[in-house]
Amino acid sequence: MGSVISASSEPLVKISKLSFAYDQRPVLTDINMVIPRGKVVAIMGSSGCGKTTTLRLIGGQLKPTSGEVLVNGQAVHLLDTNGLYELRRQMGMLFQFGALFTDLSVYDNVAFQMREHTNLPEELINDMVMMKLHSVGLRGAHDLMPSELSGGMARRVALARAIALDPMLIMYDEPFAGLDPISLSIIGEQIRRLNDALGASSIIVTHDVQESLKIVDYVYFVSEGKIVAEGTAEEIKASKAPYVHQFVWGEADGPVPFQYPAAAYGEEIMGIKETSLG
């Protein structure tokens, strides 16, 4: 089982002056983030801006080029293999599109971590699996295979698996992608409710602005590897920053252009050289 979450006022996750590059290609530059205990925080931005890379750095899959990531007071990149695995047992992860084990039943997907990381008897594992599935409304689906689930149901099973060991930190990589409006709303409500019930902290990487702003306590906006804005949901909605305003309200015109850079249209298609008038 996950360790009891400290009552410390220190944030659960603290990212300080973090930079990361693949070879010589910078992905994140001088990132500072704080994930308080018991809160739900969103990381938003366009594709390729470094959101998922941030999750990988928190989980220790990657090591920063400079700066540090502290989780529960521990510098993740300084942990040895045993220390990193111990820390990861206190984390839950919901991958994009769920990533359920296709050859395992719903029951066995949720039981997987319990069997791998604990010595609990099967009778107790059964009770815990049913409890987790009940919390996402799918106790009656425990015998189904992933291929028999709708997209929304699969995402809820993945959520039950993510909280199987009562983690102190839950990370969500695009949890709303591909869901219909009803499933999307249900998943959003469950993320908030389960976070509060567990007393955990949650980080949501997402493009879905409107649904996320209903449930999060704080938002970081990332563009080209840098934090360009941050604030509460209301502050983000009211932001006058051009990039944030365009992203939140889904506008075609703004700092992010619709057209990829190219030669003048008339010149390229018709061979007509455009000239300025006047």
Secondary structure by P-SEA (a helix, b strand, c coil): ccccccccccccbbbcbbbbbccccccccbbbbbbcccbbbbbbbcccccaaaaaaaaacccccccccccccccccccccaaaaaaaaaabbbbcccccccccccaaaaaaaaaaacccccaaaaaaaaaaaaaaaccccccccccccccaaaaaaaaaaaaacccccbbbbccccccccaaaaaaaaaaaaaaaaaacbbbbbbccccccccccccbbbbbccccccccccaaaaaacccaaaaaaaaccccccccccccccccccccccbbbbbcc
